[in-house]
């Protein structure tokens, strides 16, 4: 592999890592917003149009996606270094 090809491969690997990390951060943010929404519902701090079961279902799904995003970050860190 030439120097240019090696640099391009390194850049592509770094972009994959950054994309995986950005996805993970977004999943964390989603989980946090859902937790706040549920807390506000419990405490009666804000009027909501969704009930607790809908929010907790979304939280469960968000947790699943967050876990997958974390695994992707860890795999890329281990594979690409």
C-alpha positions as CSV (number, residue, x, y, z in Angstrom):
1,X,0.0,0.0,0.0
2,X,1.4,3.4,-0.9
3,X,1.8,6.3,1.5
4,X,-1.3,8.0,0.0
5,X,-3.4,4.9,0.2
6,X,-2.3,4.4,3.8
7,X,-3.2,8.0,4.7
8,X,-6.6,7.6,3.1
9,X,-7.2,4.3,4.9
10,X,-6.3,6.0,8.2
11,X,-8.6,8.9,7.5
12,X,-11.5,6.6,6.6
13,X,-10.9,4.7,9.9
14,X,-10.8,7.9,11.9
15,X,-14.1,9.0,10.2
16,X,-15.7,5.7,11.2
17,X,-14.6,6.2,14.8
18,X,-15.9,9.8,14.8
19,X,-19.2,8.7,13.3
20,X,-19.6,5.9,15.8
21,X,-18.8,8.2,18.7
22,X,-21.2,10.9,17.4
23,X,-24.0,8.2,17.2
24,X,-23.2,7.1,20.7
25,X,-23.4,10.7,22.1
26,X,-26.7,11.2,20.3
27,X,-28.1,8.0,21.9
28,X,-27.0,9.2,25.3
29,X,-28.7,12.6,24.7
30,X,-31.9,10.8,23.6
31,X,-31.9,8.7,26.8
32,X,-31.4,11.8,29.0
33,X,-34.2,13.7,27.3
34,X,-36.6,10.7,27.8
35,X,-35.5,10.4,31.5
36,X,-36.3,14.1,32.0
37,X,-39.6,13.8,30.3
38,X,-40.5,10.9,32.5
39,X,-39.4,12.8,35.7
40,X,-41.5,15.8,34.7
41,X,-44.5,13.6,34.1
42,X,-44.1,12.0,37.6
43,X,-43.6,15.3,39.3
44,X,-46.4,17.1,37.3
45,X,-43.9,19.8,36.2
46,X,-45.2,20.0,32.7
47,X,-48.2,18.9,30.7
48,X,-47.5,15.9,28.6
49,X,-49.3,14.3,25.7
50,X,-47.8,10.9,26.2
51,X,-48.4,8.5,29.1
52,X,-45.7,6.8,31.3
53,X,-45.9,3.5,29.4
54,X,-45.1,5.2,26.1
55,X,-42.1,7.0,27.6
56,X,-40.8,3.9,29.3
57,X,-41.1,1.9,26.1
58,X,-39.1,4.6,24.3
59,X,-36.6,4.6,27.1
60,X,-36.2,0.8,26.7
61,X,-35.7,1.1,22.9
62,X,-33.2,4.0,23.4
63,X,-31.3,1.9,25.9
64,X,-31.0,-0.9,23.4
65,X,-29.7,1.5,20.7
66,X,-27.4,3.1,23.2
67,X,-25.9,-0.3,24.0
68,X,-25.4,-1.1,20.3
69,X,-23.8,2.2,19.7
70,X,-21.4,1.7,22.6
71,X,-20.4,-1.7,21.3
72,X,-19.7,-0.2,17.9
73,X,-17.4,2.4,19.4
74,X,-15.6,-0.3,21.4
75,X,-15.2,-2.6,18.4
76,X,-13.9,0.2,16.2
77,X,-11.4,1.2,18.9
78,X,-10.2,-2.3,19.2
79,X,-10.1,-3.1,15.5
80,X,-8.7,0.2,14.2
81,X,-6.8,1.4,17.2
